[in-house]
Amino acid sequence: MEYKTLNNGVLMPILGYGTFQIPSSLAEQCVRSAFQNGYRLIDTAAAYFNEKEIGQAIKKADITRDQLFIATKVWVQDTGYENTLKAFEQSLQNLGLDYIDLYMIHQPYGDYYGSWKAMEQLYRQGRIRALGVCNFCMERFVDLFMNVSIKPMVNQIECHPFFQQRSMREMLKEYGCVMQAWGPLNEGQRNIFDHPALKNIAQKHERSVAQIVLRWHIQNQVCVIPKTIHPERMIENQAVFDFELDEEDLKQIASLDIGYSEIIDYQCYATAKIMNKCKIHD
Ligand SMILES: NC(=O)c1ccc[n+]([C@@H]2O[C@H](COP(=O)([O-])OP(=O)(O)OC[C@H]3O[C@@H](n4cnc5c(N)ncnc54)[C@H](OP(=O)(O)O)[C@@H]3O)[C@@H](O)[C@H]2O)c1
């Protein structure tokens, strides 16, 4: 496993296991399988409704706690100082842990400044090892960065060959923040696994399209958390550290960028409305 050093010196695996849309009925088994196949970073969220089952997998794993890197997130409904302290305790309890490696604000909505205050406090108490945000556009990111004392270490954001986020990548680099791609395989959309240009590159390297795409992220210094429920794909998605894409491959992939998301539009006011309305508990 290769690691990225966060701005506070904490090492985060470059490649982890995503658990969005893994139903609670499958989550324990999937995460156990991910552990068996060498994954150490698990990405979840209160809003994925699978923290408890992931907690069971962690409990049953024969891996010491310091070898694991567990990331979870606070939902919009639980933003604000007091709410976030409560939500954090709930996530810890669900996961059966006494600290979280990376705690993130899930959406750039609600009272996330209040959340950040709570997160800074928990960080200082040693209950969180790294603080992050998700889906923060460049303006929101810089505004947060300039108004908090503990700076965000990770921005988890949609990124894949069809939405490459180059300016975001440059901006985060300038601020010493690691970019972690969600939807690194575009959630399988746009027929990514059958895309002719990606298939050509895959053939050339005798790899799968998924491996080419994940390798591309890593060569761009972007961390990844691909999700799959299939053990053979877990293995495939991890085997990306023993080959390199060349200039020509990178040029071809660069040309696939359409420059916007087809999954979710964070520039649209309806997104703020939907996210604020979405409740994950009473
Ligand atoms: N912060 C946020 O707002 C946010 C939003 C979305 C996601 N995330 C995080 O990012 C993680 C990854 O993103 P994602 O789950 O949305 O999408 P993704 O990892 O880009 O794609 C997952 C899809 O690709 C398929 N797949 C995976 N590996 C494959 C392979 N080797 N060959 C063929 N198909 C393959 C999976 O199918 P099978 O499962 O059937 O293999 C699934 O349909 C999430 O799980 C979650 O942890 C965060």
The ligand as a Tripos MOL2 file, in Angstrom:
@<TRIPOS>MOLECULE
LIG
   48    52     1     0     0
SMALL
NO_CHARGES

@<TRIPOS>ATOM
      1 N1        -18.5390   12.5600   -0.4190 N.am      1 LIG1
      2 C1        -19.4810   12.3040   -1.2720 C.2       1 LIG1
      3 O1        -20.4110   13.1000   -1.4780 O.2       1 LIG1
      4 C2        -19.4620   11.0160   -2.0330 C.ar      1 LIG1
      5 C3        -20.3390   10.8040   -3.0950 C.ar      1 LIG1
      6 C4        -20.2940    9.5780   -3.7650 C.ar      1 LIG1
      7 C5        -19.3730    8.6160   -3.3680 C.ar      1 LIG1
      8 N2        -18.5210    8.8360   -2.3140 N.ar      1 LIG1
      9 C6        -17.5410    7.8210   -1.8690 C.3       1 LIG1
     10 O2        -16.7300    7.4460   -2.9950 O.3       1 LIG1
     11 C7        -16.8190    6.0390   -3.1850 C.3       1 LIG1
     12 C8        -16.6430    5.6680   -4.6510 C.3       1 LIG1
     13 O3        -17.5980    6.3100   -5.4620 O.3       1 LIG1
     14 P1        -18.8930    5.5850   -6.0530 P.3       1 LIG1
     15 O4        -19.2010    4.3830   -5.2480 O.co2     1 LIG1
     16 O5        -19.9490    6.6070   -6.1430 O.co2     1 LIG1
     17 O6        -18.5050    5.1800   -7.5270 O.3       1 LIG1
     18 P2        -17.2790    4.4370   -8.2640 P.3       1 LIG1
     19 O7        -16.3340    3.8610   -7.2680 O.co2     1 LIG1
     20 O8        -16.7730    5.3800   -9.2920 O.co2     1 LIG1
     21 O9        -18.0140    3.2970   -9.0770 O.3       1 LIG1
     22 C9        -18.6470    2.2210   -8.4930 C.3       1 LIG1
     23 C10       -19.3110    1.4140   -9.6080 C.3       1 LIG1
     24 O10       -18.3160    0.8290  -10.4550 O.3       1 LIG1
     25 C11       -18.4620   -0.5870  -10.4540 C.3       1 LIG1
     26 N3        -17.0940   -1.1400  -10.4410 N.ar      1 LIG1
     27 C12       -16.1500   -0.9780   -9.4880 C.ar      1 LIG1
     28 N4        -14.9970   -1.5800   -9.8450 N.ar      1 LIG1
     29 C13       -15.2110   -2.1260  -11.0540 C.ar      1 LIG1
     30 C14       -14.4070   -2.8800  -11.9400 C.ar      1 LIG1
     31 N5        -13.1450   -3.1790  -11.6520 N.pl3     1 LIG1
     32 N6        -14.9660   -3.3120  -13.1140 N.ar      1 LIG1
     33 C15       -16.2510   -2.9990  -13.4340 C.ar      1 LIG1
     34 N7        -17.0630   -2.2960  -12.6180 N.ar      1 LIG1
     35 C16       -16.5520   -1.8610  -11.4440 C.ar      1 LIG1
     36 C17       -19.2540   -0.9260   -9.2330 C.3       1 LIG1
     37 O11       -20.0560   -2.0700   -9.4550 O.3       1 LIG1
     38 P3        -20.0310   -3.3790   -8.4780 P.3       1 LIG1
     39 O12       -20.1780   -2.8970   -7.0720 O.co2     1 LIG1
     40 O13       -21.1990   -4.1610   -8.9810 O.co2     1 LIG1
     41 O14       -18.7070   -4.0230   -8.7470 O.co2     1 LIG1
     42 C18       -20.1570    0.3090   -9.0870 C.3       1 LIG1
     43 O15       -21.2750    0.1850   -9.9470 O.3       1 LIG1
     44 C19       -18.2070    5.7280   -2.6170 C.3       1 LIG1
     45 O16       -18.4210    4.3530   -2.4370 O.3       1 LIG1
     46 C20       -18.2030    6.5480   -1.3680 C.3       1 LIG1
     47 O17       -17.4430    5.9210   -0.3600 O.3       1 LIG1
     48 C21       -18.5610   10.0330   -1.6560 C.ar      1 LIG1
@<TRIPOS>BOND
     1     1     2 1
     2     2     3 2
     3     2     4 1
     4     4     5 ar
     5     4    48 ar
     6     5     6 ar
     7     6     7 ar
     8     7     8 ar
     9     8     9 1
    10     8    48 ar
    11     9    10 1
    12     9    46 1
    13    10    11 1
    14    11    12 1
    15    11    44 1
    16    12    13 1
    17    13    14 1
    18    14    15 2
    19    14    16 1
    20    14    17 1
    21    17    18 1
    22    18    19 2
    23    18    20 1
    24    18    21 1
    25    21    22 1
    26    22    23 1
    27    23    24 1
    28    23    42 1
    29    24    25 1
    30    25    26 1
    31    25    36 1
    32    26    27 ar
    33    26    35 ar
    34    27    28 ar
    35    28    29 ar
    36    29    30 ar
    37    29    35 ar
    38    30    31 1
    39    30    32 ar
    40    32    33 ar
    41    33    34 ar
    42    34    35 ar
    43    36    37 1
    44    36    42 1
    45    37    38 1
    46    38    39 2
    47    38    40 1
    48    38    41 1
    49    42    43 1
    50    44    45 1
    51    44    46 1
    52    46    47 1
@<TRIPOS>SUBSTRUCTURE
     1 LIG1         1 GROUP 0 **** ****
